[in-house]
């Protein structure tokens, strides 16, 4: 039971900071936060994503490119241009790394106000950091796993962030329902998105990219947005007024 709780904590903790910080803040700037709050969130993102830590800079730019070029040859990840989900993940990894290492030119519109903490990212993205987390996860499983099948959860812990990404970027463009007819394949995966904390309302998000709340219909509860509203109320962040879609 301890291992299951541990993996669930990583799943929802890593997912929250990917959605809250990397997606809604770094990529879409739907709210603002102080520099201190931003640095705290960088560190919490590293703690919960661990071995699969993603840079806000690389993620933010790549996601903006995804919205600008959705389902075209320039899209960093699209089921229409990748043979399978593993090919898409590998392509996405290469583009993400090239952006972070400044190996490819990036238009100014994709870099505007994207948060970056170079010194911290250098450490958090390093092999030392990733192997440290891998060692911690393996040690935790050795201490608390009580059945052989629990070890099947270890790869999920190690690759949490890419798994979150592929669920939305692959399956969220193939399966589900549409609230809005778009010039792309985006779908809403779940009527009530408990698994992905609102990220599964992908069709809604492509229609209204600048909205903090990804839910549109009454039953589409965006659990990340609920937390965002709480953080806005206590002053940790400041939500921006809803504007037209980006």
C-alpha positions in Angstrom: 0.0 0.0 0.0 2.9 2.4 0.8 4.3 2.0 -2.8 0.9 2.7 -4.3 0.4 5.9 -2.2 4.0 6.9 -3.2 3.3 6.5 -6.9 -0.1 8.3 -6.6 1.6 11.2 -4.9 4.2 11.4 -7.7 1.4 11.1 -10.3 -0.8 13.9 -9.0 2.0 16.0 -7.6 4.0 15.9 -10.8 0.8 16.4 -12.8 -0.3 19.4 -10.9 3.0 21.2 -11.3 3.2 20.3 -15.0 -0.3 21.7 -15.5 -0.1 24.6 -13.1 3.5 25.8 -13.6 4.8 24.5 -16.9 1.5 24.6 -18.9 -0.7 27.4 -17.5 2.0 29.7 -16.3 5.1 29.2 -18.4 3.3 28.5 -21.7 0.1 30.5 -21.4 0.7 33.1 -18.7 -2.9 32.8 -17.4 -1.7 34.2 -14.0 1.3 36.1 -12.6 3.4 35.3 -9.5 6.3 37.0 -7.7 9.8 36.0 -8.4 10.0 34.3 -5.0 6.9 32.3 -5.7 8.2 31.4 -9.1 11.5 30.1 -7.6 9.6 28.1 -5.0 7.5 26.5 -7.7 10.6 25.7 -9.8 11.9 23.7 -6.8 8.5 22.0 -6.1 8.3 21.0 -9.7 11.7 19.4 -9.5 10.8 17.6 -6.3 7.5 16.1 -7.7 8.7 15.4 -11.2 12.0 14.0 -10.0 13.9 12.0 -12.5 11.6 13.2 -15.4 11.9 16.9 -14.5 11.0 19.3 -17.3 12.3 22.8 -17.8 9.7 25.6 -17.8 11.6 27.3 -20.5 11.8 24.3 -22.9 8.2 23.1 -22.1 6.8 26.6 -22.4 8.3 27.3 -25.8 7.5 23.9 -27.2 3.9 24.1 -26.1 3.5 27.5 -27.7 4.8 26.0 -30.9 2.3 23.1 -30.5 -0.6 25.6 -30.4 0.8 27.7 -33.3 1.4 24.6 -35.6 -1.2 22.1 -34.3 -1.4 19.0 -36.5 1.0 20.4 -39.1 4.5 19.3 -40.0 5.9 21.9 -37.6 3.9 20.6 -34.6 6.4 19.2 -32.1 4.0 16.3 -31.4 1.1 15.2 -33.5 -0.4 11.7 -34.2 -0.9 12.9 -37.8 2.9 13.1 -38.4 4.3 10.4 -36.1 4.0 6.7 -36.8 3.3 5.7 -33.2 3.4 7.2 -29.7 7.0 6.1 -29.1 8.1 7.9 -32.3 6.2 11.0 -31.1 7.8 10.9 -27.7 11.3 10.6 -29.1 10.7 13.5 -31.5 9.3 15.6 -28.7 12.3 14.8 -26.5 14.7 15.9 -29.3 12.9 19.1 -29.9 12.7 19.9 -26.2 16.4 19.3 -25.7 17.3 21.4 -28.8 15.3 24.3 -27.4 16.8 24.1 -24.0 20.3 23.8 -25.4 19.6 26.6 -27.9 20.5 24.4 -30.8 17.6 25.6 -33.0 16.4 29.1 -33.8 13.2 30.0 -31.9 10.9 32.9 -32.9 10.6 35.7 -30.4 6.9 35.2 -30.0 7.5 31.8 -28.5 10.1 33.0 -25.9 8.3 36.2 -24.6 8.0 36.1 -20.8 8.8 32.4 -20.6 10.3 31.8 -17.1 13.8 30.6 -16.9 16.2 29.8 -14.1 19.3 28.7 -15.9 21.4 27.7 -12.9 18.7 25.7 -11.3 17.6 24.1 -14.6 21.2 23.1 -15.3 21.3 21.1 -12.1 17.7 19.8 -12.1 18.0 18.5 -15.7 21.5 17.1 -15.1 22.3 13.4 -15.1 23.4 13.8 -11.5 20.0 15.0 -10.5 18.1 12.4 -12.5 20.3 9.5 -11.2 19.9 10.8 -7.7 16.1 10.5 -8.1 16.3 7.1 -9.8 18.4 5.9 -6.9 15.9 7.2 -4.4 12.9 5.6 -6.2 14.6 2.2 -6.4 15.6 2.4 -2.7 12.0 3.3 -1.8 10.7 0.3 -3.7 13.3 -2.0 -2.1 12.2 -0.8 1.4 8.5 -0.8 0.9 7.4 -3.0 -2.0 5.5 -6.0 -0.6 4.6 -7.8 -3.8 6.4 -8.4 -7.1 3.7 -6.6 -9.2 4.4 -3.3 -7.3 7.8 -3.2 -9.1 5.8 -2.7 -12.4 5.0 0.7 -11.1 8.6 1.7 -11.0 8.9 2.7 -14.7 5.8 4.9 -14.2 7.6 6.7 -11.3 10.8 7.1 -13.4 9.0 8.4 -16.5 6.1 10.3 -15.0 6.3 13.6 -16.9 6.6 11.9 -20.4 3.7 9.6 -19.5 1.5 12.7 -18.6 2.5 14.3 -21.9 1.8 11.3 -24.1 -1.6 10.8 -22.6 -2.7 14.3 -23.8 -0.5 14.8 -26.8 -1.2 11.4 -28.4 -4.5 10.0 -27.0 -6.0 13.5 -26.5 -5.7 14.0 -30.3 -7.2 10.6 -31.2 -9.9 9.6 -28.6 -12.7 11.5 -26.8 -15.4 14.0 -27.6 -15.5 17.5 -29.0 -17.3 20.5 -27.6 -15.9 22.6 -30.4 -15.2 21.9 -34.1 -11.6 22.9 -34.6 -9.1 22.8 -37.5 -7.2 20.2 -35.5 -7.7 16.8 -33.9 -7.9 17.9 -30.3 -10.4 16.0 -28.1 -11.7 16.0 -24.6 -10.6 12.7 -23.1 -12.9 12.5 -20.1 -16.4 13.9 -19.1 -15.0 14.3 -15.6 -11.2 14.5 -15.6 -10.0 13.0 -12.3 -7.0 11.2 -13.9 -5.4 14.3 -15.5 -6.7 17.1 -13.3 -8.3 19.1 -16.1 -5.6 18.5 -18.8 -7.9 16.0 -20.4 -10.2 18.8 -21.6 -7.9 19.2 -24.5 -10.4 20.3 -27.1 -11.7 23.0 -24.8 -8.1 24.2 -24.2 -7.4 24.5 -27.9 -10.5 26.6 -28.3 -9.8 28.9 -25.3 -6.0 28.7 -24.8 -5.8 31.7 -22.5 -8.5 30.5 -20.1 -7.2 29.3 -16.7 -10.3 27.0 -16.4 -10.1 24.2 -19.0 -13.6 23.0 -18.1 -16.6 24.4 -20.2 -19.6 22.3 -19.4 -21.0 21.9 -15.9 -19.6 18.4 -15.4 -16.1 19.3 -16.7 -14.5 19.9 -13.4 -10.9 21.2 -13.7 -9.3 20.2 -10.4 -6.1 22.2 -11.2 -8.2 25.3 -11.7 -9.8 24.7 -8.3 -6.4 24.8 -6.7 -5.4 27.9 -8.8 -8.5 29.7 -7.5 -7.4 28.9 -3.9 -3.8 30.1 -4.6 -5.2 33.3 -6.1 -7.4 33.9 -3.1 -4.5 33.6 -0.7 -2.3 35.8 -2.8 0.3 33.3 -3.9 -0.6 34.0 -7.6 -2.8 36.6 -9.4 -5.2 35.4 -12.0 -5.4 37.5 -15.2 -8.7 38.6 -16.6 -10.1 36.2 -19.1 -9.3 37.4 -22.6 -9.9 36.1 -26.2 -8.3 32.9 -27.1 -4.6 32.8 -28.0 
